[in-house]
Amino acid sequence: MGYQYKITKDMSVYLVGGHSLFQNGALRDNERKDIFTLYDEAGLYFRTGFRIGI
């Protein structure tokens, strides 16, 4: 889901949010075996920015 606000014809600011269903951050050894799991829960994310069109 997102929102974009146009400041002028060529400039805008935006906000985008979402939810990840699956994610897995793990530290692994040379044989690709998990050593330590950093996070394994689904989470929310947000992204904001400023856009200029050419």
FENFEN-V542930 format. One record per helix or strand. SS is the DSSP state (hx for helix, st for strand). FROM is the first residue (numbers start at 1). TO is the last residue. If there is no record, write none. Layout:
# FENFEN-V542930
((SS & FROM & TO) (SS & FROM & TO))
This chain:
# FENFEN-V542930
((st & 2 & 6) (st & 11 & 20) (st & 25 & 28) (st & 34 & 39) (st & 43 & 52))
